[in-house]
Amino acid sequence: MTTATLLHHEPTIRAAAFVTLLAVLVLAERLRPCRGDARPAWRQLVNLSLVVVDTMLMRGLFPVLGVGLAARLRADGIGLFAALAWPEPLELALTVLALDLVIYLQHRLLHHVPLLWRAHRVHHSDLAFDVTLGVRFHPFEIVLSQAIKLGAIAVLGASPLAVLLFELVLQGGSLFTHADLALPARLDRALRWWIVTPSMHRVHHSVLRDETDSNFGFNLVWWDRLFGTYRAAPRRLEATMPIGLGEFREPEAQGLKALLLQPFRSPIGRATEQPRA
């Protein structure tokens, strides 16, 4: 596939992959749920509507996104991989690995910098754990994430194909890890040596602070294991443990307007251990 063809079809490829995987996981979490958190379609629209807001903002603020920037930089021979001219399979693998590490580090930053936490807590304030939580991100966080990602792409000089591959992996990983899906225990243990599973990421959405500040990975599990942030299981049963934050638990705090305004509202700080629901 040529760069021009890739750029032309990128939005279609990403949209088709998103809709297909979303539909598959919506069905899967109803056939084999862990918690029974999958909501009626009308309630999921609040989270899904954030995708529309985020996409419109991104298209308006950034004249070029990841794949487009990669194409421009590669044409000009800018960046690490452009200079090294390594074999494409190796470059693809290293790009996905490097960008996944960037996302892991960014995620930790969102948790530990109070100003950034105010935007990221929109994602954590959901009271349920289902596939739509994988797209529940405040526009401020999306803009920051995109800026960091574009900077990493520029340093790497990654190819457009490598960037598209990573975007698809990141998009798919976010949906998969947030699905209310109960994998067979043996399969879950095997997958955890390579990728983040819904069970592993569910710990990250516990109402308890020390559990929230663990399992930061979106795709590859290696960073959590390497940097000591891996937690195998929550203290409470996954099926019944409270999800979300100790604050913002009222029904009126879960609407689209409330989510968009949440970073500007108290509380600003974080409790050492958030209370039980």
Contacts in CASP RR format, 6 or more apart in sequence:
PFRMAT RR
TARGET T0000
AUTHOR 0000-0000-0000
METHOD contacts of the structure
MODEL  1
MTTATLLHHEPTIRAAAFVTLLAVLVLAERLRPCRGDARPAWRQLVNLSL
VVVDTMLMRGLFPVLGVGLAARLRADGIGLFAALAWPEPLELALTVLALD
LVIYLQHRLLHHVPLLWRAHRVHHSDLAFDVTLGVRFHPFEIVLSQAIKL
GAIAVLGASPLAVLLFELVLQGGSLFTHADLALPARLDRALRWWIVTPSM
HRVHHSVLRDETDSNFGFNLVWWDRLFGTYRAAPRRLEATMPIGLGEFRE
PEAQGLKALLLQPFRSPIGRATEQPRA
1 161 0 8 1.000
3 71 0 8 1.000
3 74 0 8 1.000
3 75 0 8 1.000
3 160 0 8 1.000
6 67 0 8 1.000
6 71 0 8 1.000
6 160 0 8 1.000
6 161 0 8 1.000
6 164 0 8 1.000
7 67 0 8 1.000
7 68 0 8 1.000
7 71 0 8 1.000
7 160 0 8 1.000
10 67 0 8 1.000
10 68 0 8 1.000
10 164 0 8 1.000
13 164 0 8 1.000
13 168 0 8 1.000
14 164 0 8 1.000
14 167 0 8 1.000
14 168 0 8 1.000
14 171 0 8 1.000
17 168 0 8 1.000
17 171 0 8 1.000
17 172 0 8 1.000
18 171 0 8 1.000
18 172 0 8 1.000
18 175 0 8 1.000
21 171 0 8 1.000
21 172 0 8 1.000
21 175 0 8 1.000
21 176 0 8 1.000
22 131 0 8 1.000
22 175 0 8 1.000
25 131 0 8 1.000
25 175 0 8 1.000
25 176 0 8 1.000
25 179 0 8 1.000
25 181 0 8 1.000
26 38 0 8 1.000
26 131 0 8 1.000
28 179 0 8 1.000
28 181 0 8 1.000
29 36 0 8 1.000
29 38 0 8 1.000
29 130 0 8 1.000
29 131 0 8 1.000
29 179 0 8 1.000
29 180 0 8 1.000
29 181 0 8 1.000
30 38 0 8 1.000
32 181 0 8 1.000
32 182 0 8 1.000
32 183 0 8 1.000
33 180 0 8 1.000
33 181 0 8 1.000
33 182 0 8 1.000
34 180 0 8 1.000
34 181 0 8 1.000
34 182 0 8 1.000
34 198 0 8 1.000
34 199 0 8 1.000
34 202 0 8 1.000
34 238 0 8 1.000
34 239 0 8 1.000
35 128 0 8 1.000
35 129 0 8 1.000
35 180 0 8 1.000
35 238 0 8 1.000
35 239 0 8 1.000
35 240 0 8 1.000
35 243 0 8 1.000
36 180 0 8 1.000
37 128 0 8 1.000
37 129 0 8 1.000
37 130 0 8 1.000
37 180 0 8 1.000
37 243 0 8 1.000
38 130 0 8 1.000
38 131 0 8 1.000
38 180 0 8 1.000
39 128 0 8 1.000
39 130 0 8 1.000
39 132 0 8 1.000
44 130 0 8 1.000
44 132 0 8 1.000
46 254 0 8 1.000
46 255 0 8 1.000
46 256 0 8 1.000
46 259 0 8 1.000
47 126 0 8 1.000
47 132 0 8 1.000
47 133 0 8 1.000
47 134 0 8 1.000
47 135 0 8 1.000
47 136 0 8 1.000
48 132 0 8 1.000
48 135 0 8 1.000
49 256 0 8 1.000
50 135 0 8 1.000
50 136 0 8 1.000
50 137 0 8 1.000
50 138 0 8 1.000
50 139 0 8 1.000
50 256 0 8 1.000
50 259 0 8 1.000
51 135 0 8 1.000
53 139 0 8 1.000
53 256 0 8 1.000
53 260 0 8 1.000
54 137 0 8 1.000
54 139 0 8 1.000
54 142 0 8 1.000
57 139 0 8 1.000
57 142 0 8 1.000
57 143 0 8 1.000
58 65 0 8 1.000
58 142 0 8 1.000
58 143 0 8 1.000
58 146 0 8 1.000
61 143 0 8 1.000
62 146 0 8 1.000
62 150 0 8 1.000
64 72 0 8 1.000
65 146 0 8 1.000
65 150 0 8 1.000
66 149 0 8 1.000
66 150 0 8 1.000
66 153 0 8 1.000
66 163 0 8 1.000
66 167 0 8 1.000
67 160 0 8 1.000
67 163 0 8 1.000
67 164 0 8 1.000
67 167 0 8 1.000
68 160 0 8 1.000
68 163 0 8 1.000
69 150 0 8 1.000
69 153 0 8 1.000
69 154 0 8 1.000
69 163 0 8 1.000
70 153 0 8 1.000
70 157 0 8 1.000
70 158 0 8 1.000
70 159 0 8 1.000
70 160 0 8 1.000
70 162 0 8 1.000
70 163 0 8 1.000
71 160 0 8 1.000
73 79 0 8 1.000
73 82 0 8 1.000
73 153 0 8 1.000
73 154 0 8 1.000
73 157 0 8 1.000
74 82 0 8 1.000
74 157 0 8 1.000
74 158 0 8 1.000
74 159 0 8 1.000
74 160 0 8 1.000
77 83 0 8 1.000
77 157 0 8 1.000
78 154 0 8 1.000
78 157 0 8 1.000
79 154 0 8 1.000
79 155 0 8 1.000
79 156 0 8 1.000
79 157 0 8 1.000
80 155 0 8 1.000
80 156 0 8 1.000
80 157 0 8 1.000
81 91 0 8 1.000
81 94 0 8 1.000
81 95 0 8 1.000
81 156 0 8 1.000
81 157 0 8 1.000
81 158 0 8 1.000
81 159 0 8 1.000
81 162 0 8 1.000
82 157 0 8 1.000
86 94 0 8 1.000
88 159 0 8 1.000
88 161 0 8 1.000
91 158 0 8 1.000
91 159 0 8 1.000
91 162 0 8 1.000
92 159 0 8 1.000
92 161 0 8 1.000
92 162 0 8 1.000
92 165 0 8 1.000
95 156 0 8 1.000
95 158 0 8 1.000
95 159 0 8 1.000
95 162 0 8 1.000
95 163 0 8 1.000
95 165 0 8 1.000
95 166 0 8 1.000
96 162 0 8 1.000
96 165 0 8 1.000
96 166 0 8 1.000
96 169 0 8 1.000
97 220 0 8 1.000
98 152 0 8 1.000
98 156 0 8 1.000
99 149 0 8 1.000
99 152 0 8 1.000
99 153 0 8 1.000
99 156 0 8 1.000
99 158 0 8 1.000
99 163 0 8 1.000
99 166 0 8 1.000
99 170 0 8 1.000
100 166 0 8 1.000
100 169 0 8 1.000
100 170 0 8 1.000
100 217 0 8 1.000
100 218 0 8 1.000
100 219 0 8 1.000
100 220 0 8 1.000
100 223 0 8 1.000
101 223 0 8 1.000
102 148 0 8 1.000
102 149 0 8 1.000
102 152 0 8 1.000
103 145 0 8 1.000
103 149 0 8 1.000
103 170 0 8 1.000
103 217 0 8 1.000
103 218 0 8 1.000
103 219 0 8 1.000
104 216 0 8 1.000
104 217 0 8 1.000
104 218 0 8 1.000
104 220 0 8 1.000
104 223 0 8 1.000
104 224 0 8 1.000
104 227 0 8 1.000
106 144 0 8 1.000
106 145 0 8 1.000
106 148 0 8 1.000
107 216 0 8 1.000
107 217 0 8 1.000
107 218 0 8 1.000
108 216 0 8 1.000
108 229 0 8 1.000
109 116 0 8 1.000
110 116 0 8 1.000
110 117 0 8 1.000
110 119 0 8 1.000
110 120 0 8 1.000
110 141 0 8 1.000
111 117 0 8 1.000
111 120 0 8 1.000
111 212 0 8 1.000
111 213 0 8 1.000
111 216 0 8 1.000
112 213 0 8 1.000
114 268 0 8 1.000
114 269 0 8 1.000
114 270 0 8 1.000
116 141 0 8 1.000
116 144 0 8 1.000
117 269 0 8 1.000
117 270 0 8 1.000
118 262 0 8 1.000
118 263 0 8 1.000
118 264 0 8 1.000
118 268 0 8 1.000
119 138 0 8 1.000
119 140 0 8 1.000
119 141 0 8 1.000
119 144 0 8 1.000
119 263 0 8 1.000
120 138 0 8 1.000
120 141 0 8 1.000
121 245 0 8 1.000
121 248 0 8 1.000
121 262 0 8 1.000
121 263 0 8 1.000
122 136 0 8 1.000
122 137 0 8 1.000
122 138 0 8 1.000
122 141 0 8 1.000
122 259 0 8 1.000
122 262 0 8 1.000
122 263 0 8 1.000
123 133 0 8 1.000
123 134 0 8 1.000
123 136 0 8 1.000
123 137 0 8 1.000
123 138 0 8 1.000
123 141 0 8 1.000
124 205 0 8 1.000
124 212 0 8 1.000
124 244 0 8 1.000
124 245 0 8 1.000
125 244 0 8 1.000
125 245 0 8 1.000
125 247 0 8 1.000
125 248 0 8 1.000
125 249 0 8 1.000
125 253 0 8 1.000
125 254 0 8 1.000
125 259 0 8 1.000
125 262 0 8 1.000
126 133 0 8 1.000
126 136 0 8 1.000
126 205 0 8 1.000
126 243 0 8 1.000
126 244 0 8 1.000
126 254 0 8 1.000
127 243 0 8 1.000
127 244 0 8 1.000
127 249 0 8 1.000
127 254 0 8 1.000
127 277 0 8 1.000
128 180 0 8 1.000
128 243 0 8 1.000
129 178 0 8 1.000
129 180 0 8 1.000
129 202 0 8 1.000
129 205 0 8 1.000
129 243 0 8 1.000
130 178 0 8 1.000
130 179 0 8 1.000
130 180 0 8 1.000
131 175 0 8 1.000
131 178 0 8 1.000
131 179 0 8 1.000
131 180 0 8 1.000
132 178 0 8 1.000
133 178 0 8 1.000
133 205 0 8 1.000
134 174 0 8 1.000
134 175 0 8 1.000
134 177 0 8 1.000
134 178 0 8 1.000
135 174 0 8 1.000
135 175 0 8 1.000
136 259 0 8 1.000
137 145 0 8 1.000
138 259 0 8 1.000
138 260 0 8 1.000
138 262 0 8 1.000
138 263 0 8 1.000
139 260 0 8 1.000
140 263 0 8 1.000
153 163 0 8 1.000
158 166 0 8 1.000
169 219 0 8 1.000
170 218 0 8 1.000
170 219 0 8 1.000
173 196 0 8 1.000
173 218 0 8 1.000
173 219 0 8 1.000
174 218 0 8 1.000
176 198 0 8 1.000
177 196 0 8 1.000
177 197 0 8 1.000
177 198 0 8 1.000
177 200 0 8 1.000
177 201 0 8 1.000
177 218 0 8 1.000
178 198 0 8 1.000
178 201 0 8 1.000
179 198 0 8 1.000
180 198 0 8 1.000
181 198 0 8 1.000
182 199 0 8 1.000
183 191 0 8 1.000
183 197 0 8 1.000
183 198 0 8 1.000
183 199 0 8 1.000
188 197 0 8 1.000
188 199 0 8 1.000
188 200 0 8 1.000
191 197 0 8 1.000
192 200 0 8 1.000
192 221 0 8 1.000
193 221 0 8 1.000
194 220 0 8 1.000
194 221 0 8 1.000
195 219 0 8 1.000
195 220 0 8 1.000
195 221 0 8 1.000
196 215 0 8 1.000
196 217 0 8 1.000
196 218 0 8 1.000
196 219 0 8 1.000
196 220 0 8 1.000
196 221 0 8 1.000
196 224 0 8 1.000
199 238 0 8 1.000
200 215 0 8 1.000
200 221 0 8 1.000
200 232 0 8 1.000
201 215 0 8 1.000
201 217 0 8 1.000
202 234 0 8 1.000
202 238 0 8 1.000
202 243 0 8 1.000
203 211 0 8 1.000
203 214 0 8 1.000
203 215 0 8 1.000
203 231 0 8 1.000
203 233 0 8 1.000
203 234 0 8 1.000
203 238 0 8 1.000
204 211 0 8 1.000
204 212 0 8 1.000
204 214 0 8 1.000
204 215 0 8 1.000
204 216 0 8 1.000
205 212 0 8 1.000
205 243 0 8 1.000
205 244 0 8 1.000
206 212 0 8 1.000
206 234 0 8 1.000
206 236 0 8 1.000
206 241 0 8 1.000
206 242 0 8 1.000
206 243 0 8 1.000
206 244 0 8 1.000
207 241 0 8 1.000
207 242 0 8 1.000
207 243 0 8 1.000
207 244 0 8 1.000
207 245 0 8 1.000
207 246 0 8 1.000
207 274 0 8 1.000
207 275 0 8 1.000
207 276 0 8 1.000
207 277 0 8 1.000
208 234 0 8 1.000
208 235 0 8 1.000
208 273 0 8 1.000
208 274 0 8 1.000
209 270 0 8 1.000
209 271 0 8 1.000
209 272 0 8 1.000
209 273 0 8 1.000
209 274 0 8 1.000
210 273 0 8 1.000
211 231 0 8 1.000
211 234 0 8 1.000
211 235 0 8 1.000
212 274 0 8 1.000
213 229 0 8 1.000
214 224 0 8 1.000
214 229 0 8 1.000
214 230 0 8 1.000
214 231 0 8 1.000
215 224 0 8 1.000
215 229 0 8 1.000
215 230 0 8 1.000
215 231 0 8 1.000
216 223 0 8 1.000
216 224 0 8 1.000
216 229 0 8 1.000
217 223 0 8 1.000
217 224 0 8 1.000
221 230 0 8 1.000
223 229 0 8 1.000
224 230 0 8 1.000
234 241 0 8 1.000
235 241 0 8 1.000
236 242 0 8 1.000
242 276 0 8 1.000
242 277 0 8 1.000
244 274 0 8 1.000
244 277 0 8 1.000
245 274 0 8 1.000
246 271 0 8 1.000
246 274 0 8 1.000
246 275 0 8 1.000
246 277 0 8 1.000
247 267 0 8 1.000
247 274 0 8 1.000
248 254 0 8 1.000
248 258 0 8 1.000
248 262 0 8 1.000
249 277 0 8 1.000
252 258 0 8 1.000
253 262 0 8 1.000
END
